[in-house]
Amino acid sequence: MEEEKLCIDGGVTPARKRSSCCREMLLLEFPDKFVIRSTDPDSPDHAFSVGRSDGFLHPLSTEDSSCENPSKVMTIYGVVGTIRLLAGIYVLVITAREEMGTYHGFPVFRVKSLKFICCNEALRHSTSQEKRDEAYFMTLLRTIESTTGLYYSYEMDLTLNLQRTFKLAEERVYKPLWKQADPRFVWNRNLLEELIEAKLDSFIIPMIQGSFQIAEFTIKNLSAKITLLSRRCNRRLGTRMWRRGANLEGNTANFLETEQLLEFEGFKSSFLQVRGSIPLLWEQIVDLSYKPQLNIISHEETPKVVERHFHDLEQRYGEIVAVDLTDKHDDEGQLSSAFAAEMDKLPHVRYVSFDFHHFCGKGNFDNLQRLYDQISEDVEKQGYFLINSEGAILLEQTGVVRANCIDCLDRTNVTQSYLARKSLNSQLQKMGAFSSDECISMHPENFEIYNILWVTHGDEVSLQYSGTHALKGDLVRYGRQTFSGLIKDGMSALSRYYLNNFHDGIRQDALDLISGHYNINKDAPSPFQLNGFESLSYLPVASVLIVGGLTATTFTLNQAGRNAHHFFSTVLWAGLTAGVMAVVKANGKQFCSRPRLCGLL
């Protein structure tokens, strides 16, 4: 067990060295190729080239191209992967990073900027339609360059939680990082295929998307550290409105594993929770309305979809408690009822319905105690993972709570933070930091640090799915809603409306492209050659007509008392404006930004 502890904490055995990736590289540009060469003192001979015309990857020795003079040199901090479009290959590299702290003794970095390197010399031989398609695909790649919440380590696998890491064979730490990783949580999994095929293990960095936050504080003059780490599943990547529910395999949108790690006086503990969209087949297509209608897709596979989803969770985590936080009326109520009906068919999974808005709608965070009273026995039975300073396993977590609302963002984050706080109190009591009746909320300074940790985590997770910060952050930070929080939530809600309707279609296409859900096929028809109404962007014209019509109606109305001519003009302009608005409303879906590459499932 001592050897295992040494490996987890970052030590090495005398015989073999732990696997790691190149930390810093030079990107050299030549007329016929790009060369990426490691500048690490431990691996100066690691290099490979990418042909600018054929896009082939070739490992290089130190002598290769050493006498050539590059036209351009740039320092990079990692190769995220490659993707082939119609006219060549594009290499995604890390151009800026920020160290966020350590995970099991190894540095963890957040990606600050990405850049695609183009090797598309064949573009000049493409048809005009292929050039137009390539231009749109390149627009999608530029969207990916602004991806938020990407984290990685050169020495440590971030995809596995503490319990899984300790229970796997020690030999795995000597394998390349990509072979150690859980493929569900490797954000760039599809982009790594050509690097893997070329056996460029030292350049292959598995990245997670989610959140990595660290807080340190003092308890009774002793140091404690909490790490909050979320891992987003890559099986149903997408944006808030364009990826809802589950696919036929049972993979759900916005699925995250969240791990709260506590380190105190040599002890390490881990508490896991998961979230994910309601695992039914359903959609919510944007149509310019503030709250688009929910639509449950009737499908004979629905019972199997739900069963597949929870069977997968049980295999990975043990016993599951499904907490549904949706409203019990209107569209949400219908979806919640359909979910409850399917859960009745799974007696081995406990389903708990808790109308968050009904009980906590007035901003009282403490009303979540009502939910906890219902599931406390399950949560305490599932427990948490705990090891001592010698690396001996004292406790294991035997199940998880799976929480969801509609978006699995705001209500879900508030609820998960509450359950995590309950577990934290139990862990600190077990470690001897707290007495049996003591809790973190009795220490105001530490409690504020802890709450800010969860607020920051919720904001980062929300940005990736909805494009805005999380709502209800005040409930986590203060336990109540504040006036400034209401203003902030209102601004975020308006931003979500704009992004959902006019931006997320492109973002969804970008995610489908880099995740491999859409495959480039030169022989297939262009996915962007559309006919009919939606092939043109009518929204700017419609907006000008509506604003102009309202302005003209107001102006002529002010003049209407002077003569009948102005009154007739007012009626005409008002009628024209109303007609345009009616056309826009009737065709709302066509005016919105829509994905072009893949279907909803």
Helices and strands as residue ranges (DSSP letters): H 2-9, E 25-29, E 33-38, E 47-51, E 57-60, E 72-76, E 79-85, E 88-103, E 106-119, G 121-125, H 128-144, E 150-152, H 162-167, G 170-174, H 177-180, G 183-185, G 190-192, H 193-197, G 201-203, E 208-219, E 222-232, E 256-264, E 267-275, E 282-283, E 295-296, H 302-317, E 319-324, H 330-343, E 350-353, H 356-360, G 365-368, H 369-382, E 385-387, E 393-395, E 399-404, H 410-430, G 440-442, H 444-465, H 473-477, H 483-502, H 504-514, G 533-535, H 539-559, H 564-586, H 588-591
